[in-house]
């Protein structure tokens, strides 16, 4: 690869979207990318259309060295982005062409190199233990050498804002050394993450006015202002913005790529991505979360599952009239969707909107809606929760429709009748504790008794139920329990505690969540399991009717 500029953004080289997930983002606690992971991340970022992908620090980290070698060998083909190698300037008193770290950058095959350089006099003198003159020489020599080797060079001015506040002339000397030697962008770094938007924007504006240099911005999130600071810097004249996917990074993280892109594109009308790619924000965010092996932030701006979720009845009433009244943009613009949450706060409008989301038209069923509102409030007061269990809520709505005389409500009961179940624990001589469950059910006109073992009472119940049902209802074989959450709902202890269980199921095509609440954790689990199978039966019957 020899490309040094983004190829598909309408703004071209006039504005840089620069991603550093694979280097700065990988410094987040709990993230450890393998080389195949790094290649997968780079491909996703390239598909989104970012302009530059910082791949890591070749020569300093073996995995990063291998990543660049495999990329250079053709394993990573980028359509839109230029690959960037990150590293440090030469050491004090050395020559750039003799410095092993600088040589590793040149040998990486990356067409672009970003150098980190100290720009705070205190760091130069105390951490590097050198003079400002020598520090500037280190920057200039390294930039000049890499430019001579055919590389495009950016310089990250580390601790710039703190250094500029302490000694502005020193910090500007470092920028001048970099740009005079051939660096294309001087990136102003809020390394400690302590800046606020107004002050940061004032500094960016002043630096641009005093130097005329092309400047970039790199913000940490220690004040929860990294996104705001990045956008403020762009408004003040920065034309290069560095971010990480989902805000990954050490300490509190970095500026979130997806929030920054969302703001620049939808609020400032800056076409910083190729046409149509802004709608991929949510998909790419979630895919990168999976590779990082982290739980998604459901409340993340623009791309979180709750970013356009509405709970209050007042909101739902307005949304029913016009969704724009409580959404700052159409969720589909960023690939997300609006959700209505049904809780004890819900009113008629909430349930009608939720029904429409679930494929149920409730507008002509006022009796059923009123009954469902009462039922939801009653159950929520007893500890049930429907905002995270759409399948159980849909079954409740269908039951109320049936009770109100709607013949099109669909089959909403479990595909069996329970006679009884029993669960016992067996503590064996070898120390193993095994659960055994027996169920007696009536299914397909037969009385069936089935027994199964499991590594817990719920697992055993699930296994016994499958053994009883699958021979007679083979379409249930595809259902698997994929997640199980338990919460104690009262302050009471022991057997007086009320337990809420959420069960997540899937069948290879769909996923759904059901809820059960009871004083017994086993009974709460049973209720959630029954709803899970009832929901599968509902979907199976609906598909069968269309054939």
N, C-alpha and C positions, 0 to 999 in steps of 0.2 A: 504494500500500500504506500502511495506517495502523496495522497491528498492532504493539503494543509488547511483547507477552508471548507466550511459547510456548503453543501451543494443544493439543498432542496428548499431551505427557508426562503420565503419571499424577500426577506431583508438581506440574504446572502451574508457577506462578510461585514456588513454594517453593524450587526448586532450578534453577539455570541451567547448561545446557551451552552454552558460548560458544565458537565457532570463529573463529580468526583466521588461517586458512590464506591468505586472499587479501591479507592485509596483512603480518603478521609472518612467516608461512610463505613469502611471496614474496621475503623477504630472503635466503633460502638461495642460496648460490652455485650457479649453473647453472640456476636457475628464472627464467623470464620469461614471465608469463602475458599473452596477448593479451586484448582485451576479450571476444571469444567464448569464450575459455578460462575467463575469470572467471565468465561466465554459466553455463557448463557445470559448473564446480566448485560454484557456489552451488546449482544444481539438485540435484546429487548429495547435497550436505550436507543440503539440505532433505528429500530423500527418506529420508535416514537418520533424520531427526527431531530434529536439534539445535535448540536454542531460539533462538540468536542467531548470525547470520553477519556478521562484520565484513568489509565489502566493500573497504575501502581508505581512502585519504586524499584526499577531493575538495578541489580547490583547490590541492593541492600537487603532484599527479601527473596529467598530462593523461589517461592511460588510466583512472585511477580516477574522474576527473570524468566521462568519457564513460560509464563503467560505471554510475554512479548515474543519469545522464541516461537511459540506455536502460532501466534498471530502472524508473524513474519513469514512462517512456512505455509501460510494459506488457509489455516484452520478458521480464521476469523475474517470474513469478508464484510466490510462495512459499506453500506450504500450511501449513507448521508453524512456520517460523522468522520472526523479525523481522530486518530488514536494519539493519545498524549502520554509521554513518559514523564514522571515526576522525580525530581532529585534536588540535591543541594549544590551550591557553588563550590568551587575549589577550596581547599583548605588554605589557611593563612600561611604565607611564605612559600607556597607551592606554585607549580605551573599548571594551567588548565589541561594542557595536552598530556600531562604526566599523571594527573589525578585519576586513580582507579574508578572512583564514583562517576566522574565526568565521562570517562571512557565508556563506562557501562551505559550511560545515557545515549551516547553516540552510537553504540553498538546495538541498541535495542530494536532498531528498525522503525521506531516511531517517527513520523514526520514532524511532530510538534513536541517540544520539551518545555515543561514548566519548572522553573527554578525557584526554590524558596530562599529568601534572603532576609536577614535581620534589618529592620528599619527603625528600631528604637535604640537610641544611644545607650540606654542602660543595659539592654541585652547584648549589644555589640561589645561593650567594655566589660561587663560582668560575666555573661554566659560564654561568649566567644573568646573573651580575654584578648582582644585586639583593638586596634584604633579604628576610628571612623574612616580614615584614609585607606587603611588596608582593607577594610570591609568593602568599601566602594571599588577598590581594585579587584577584589575577589569577584564581585558581581560583574564588573565590566569585562574582565578577562574571560570568564566562563561564558558569558553571553556572546562575546566576539568569536570565541573558538567554535561554539555550537552553530552560530550563524554561518561561519566559514565552512562548516561541515554540511551545510544545506538544510539545517533545521530551522523551523519557525520557533521563536522563543517568546514565552510569556514569563513574567517575573512576579511571584507572590511576595509582596512586601509584608512580611510577618510583623504582627503587633503594630501595624501602621498607625491606627488611630490613637492608641496610648502613646506611641512615640511622638506623633505629631503634636499632641497636647503638651508633651514634656519639652520637646526641642524640635520645632517644625523645620528649621533649616537643615538639621541633620537628616531627618526623614526624607526631605525633598532631594538632598544630595544623593541618596541611595536610588531614588527613582530616576534622577538625571543620569547616574552612572549606567543604569540598565538600559534606558531608552537611547542614550547617545551611542551605546555599544551595539545597538540593533534590536533590542527587545520591542515587540509589537504592542504589547499591552503591559501596563503597570497595574497590578491587581492590589487594591487596598484591602488589607485583611483585618477584620475585627477578631483577632485570634483568641482573646479572652472572653469574647461575647458580651462585653459590658456596655455596649453603646445603645443609645435610644435613637429613634428615627430622626427627630429634628436636628439634633447635634451632629449626627453622622452625615445627614444630607448637607448641612452647612459646610462640613469639612470637605466632602467630595466636590461640592460646587467651588470652593475656594482653591482646591488643588488643581482642578481643571482650568480655572481662570489664571492661576499663577504659572502653570507649566505649559498648557496647551497639549499635554500628552493624552493619549488614549488610555483611559483608566477602566479597571474592572472592580468588582466587589466580591468579597468572600466573607460571609457572616456565620459566626457560631450563635447558638440559641440560648445562651446562659441567662438572658433576660426575657426569654420568650418573644424576642423581637426580630429574630433572624429574617423571617419572611418580610416583615414590615421594613426592616432596615435595607434589605436588598431592593425592594421596590422603590423606597425613598432614594436610594443611591442612583437607580436608573433614572428616576425623574430629575435628579440633580446633575446628570450628565454621564454616568457610567454606561458603557456600551458592551459590557462583558460581565455576565453574572454567573457565579459558581454556586452550585447547589448539590444536594445529594437526594437520592430517591427516598421518599417518606421521611426526610429529615434525619436519616441515620448519621451517626457521628459520635465522637467521644463526649463525655459529660452529658450535657442536655441536648447535644446533636447540632446539626447544621440547618441552613435554610432548606426547607422542603421544596424539592424540584417541582412537585405537582401543584403546590399552592402558588409558588412564584409564577409558573407557566399559566395557571388559571387566572391570576391577577393581571399579568402583562397582556394576555390575549383577550380576556373578556372585559376587563375594566379599563385598560389603556389602549385597546384596539391596536396592539402591536403584533403583527403576524410573525411571531418568532419561531413557529413550527411550520412544516410543510402543510399544504392545504389538506384539510380533513383529519389531521392527526390529533387535534385537541380532543376529539371524541374518544381517543384511545387512552386518555389519562387514567381512568379508573381501572381498566383491564391491565395496563402495564404496572400500575401501582400494586395491585393484588398479586400479579405474577411475581414481582420482585420480592414481595413479602414472603411468598412461598419459598423462593430460593434462599432467602436469608433465614428461613426456619423460625420466623417470629410470628406472633399473633398480630393480625391487622389491627390498626387503630381505628375503631369503628366511628370515632368522632373526628377523624381527620378532615380538614376542610376540602371541599370539592369531591374527594374520592372515597371518603369513609361511608360505611353503610348507613350511618345516622346523619350524614351531612344534609340530607333533605327529608328527614323523618320528623313528623309532627305528632305531638301527643295531646296538647291542650284542645279541649272542645271548641274554644273560641277560634283557634287557628283553623280547625277543620271546617267550621262554618264559613269562614272567609275563603278557604281554598276551594270549597264546593262551588262558590260563585266564580272565582278566578284564581287558579294556582299561583299566578304571579304575585298575588297580594302577600304571600308569606314565603316566597322563594326568591333569592336574589338573582337567580337566572334559571333557565330551563335545565334541569339536571341532565337531560340527554346531550346537551352541548359538550359535557365532559365525560360522557359515557356512563353516567350514574342514573338513578331513578328515585322518584319521590315515594315515600312510604307514609302511611298513616298508622300510628300506634294506638291500639285500643287498650285502655286501662280504666280504672275507676273514674278518671277524669273525662271519659268519653261521653259524648252525647249522640243524638240521632245522626248528625252530620258526619261524625267520625265513623260510625258503623256503616253508613251508606257509602262513604268513600272507600272504606276498607273492603266492604262487600264487592264494590266494583273492581278493586285491585285483585280480589280473589276470584273474579268471574261471576259474581252474584249480583243481580239487579234487585236492589231492595226498595227502590223508589216507590213501587206500587204495593208495598207490603208494610204499611204503617204499624199494624198490630204486631207483626213479627219483630219489627225494629224496636218498638217500645219494650216488648218482652225481653229481647236480647240485651238492651241497655240495662234493664233491671237485673237480669241474670249476671251480666258481667260485673256490675257493681257489687252484687251480693257475693259472688265467688272471689273477687279481688279482696273484699273485706276479710275473707277467710284464708287468704294467702295465695290464691291462684294468680298467675301472671300470664297475660295473653300477648303482651307486646313482643315477646320472643318466641311465641308458639302459634304461628299462623295456622297450622294444621288443626290444632284443637279448637281454635276460634272458628274456623270454617265449619267444622262439625257442629259446633254450638249454634251457629247461624242457620245451618240447614235443619237442625232439630226444631228450632223456633219457627222456621218457615213451614215445616210439616205440621206442627201443632196449630198453626194459623190456617191450615187448609190448602197450602200450596202443594199441588201434586207433582210439581217439577223440581222439588228440592233435592231429589237424588237419594240414593241409599246411603245412610250415614252411620249405621251401626256396625259394630265389629262383626266379621263373618262367622261368628260362632256364639253359642250361649254357654256361659260358665256354670258348671254345677258346683265345683269347689277346687281349691288348690291348697297345697301344703308344701312348706319348705323346712328342711332340717339341716343342721350343721353336723358334720362328722369329723371329729378330731381323731386322726389315725395314729397308730403307734409310731410311725416315722416322723410325726410332728406336722404332717400336712393337714390342713383344714379344708375340707371339701363340702360344698353345698349340694344338696339333692332336692329336687323339686318334683312333685307329682301334680298333674292337672287332670281334671275330669271335665270334659266339655262335650257339647252336642254340636256336631258340624255335619253339614250335608246329609241330614237325616239319620246320623249314627251317633251313638254314645261312645266316646273314645277316652281311654285312660292312657296317659303317657308319663314316663319318668325319665329324667335326665340329670346329669351332674354338671356342675359349673364351678368356676373359681370364685363365685359369690352368689348370694341368693337371687339377684336379678339375672345374672348370666344363666343360672340353672333354670329359672322360670322361663326365660326366653327360649332356651334350648328345648325344654319339655313342651312348650307351646308349639314350637316349630315341628317337633316330632309328631304331635297330634294332628296338626293342620296340613302340612305340606303334602302328604300322600293324597289328600282329598282336595286340596286347593293348591296345585303345584305352582301357580303364579306367585305365591307368597315366598317361594324359595329365593327370589332375588332380593328380598328385603334384608338389610343388615343394620344392626345397631352400631353407629359410628361414634357417638359421644353420649356421655351420661353425666349430668351435673346434679348435685344435691345441695340444698341449702336449708339450714334450720331457721325457722321463721319467728320463733318466740324466744323470750329470755328464760323461759322455763328450762329445766334440765331433765335428763332421763326420759322416761316414757311419756311425760307431759308435753314434750316438744312436738311442734308441728313441722312436718317436712315437706318441702317442695322439690319435685324431681322434674328435670327437663331431659327428654330423650330425643336425640337427633338420629334419624334413620335415612337410608337412601336405598335406591334400587338400580343404580347404574345409569338412570336417566334423570332422576330428580332427588332432591333432599328435602326433608320436612322435619319440623320440631313439634313435639307434643308435650303436654304438661299433666302432672298428677299431684294432688295434695292430700295428705292424710297424716294422722298421728303415727302410723306405722310406715317406715320407709319402704317396706316390701309392698304394702297396699298402694302407696303413692306411685311406686314404680309400675305396679300392675296396671293402674289407671292410665298411665302414660303409654305403656306398651299396647294396651287395648286401643287407644286412640290412634296409635301409629299404624296398627293393622287395619283399623276402620278406614283411615285415610287412604291407605294403599288399595283397599277394596273399592272405595269410591272412585279412584282414578282408573282402576282396572275395568270397572263396569262402564265408566264413561267412554273409554276407548273401545270396549267391545260393542257398545251401542252404535258407534260411528262406522263400524265395519259392515 
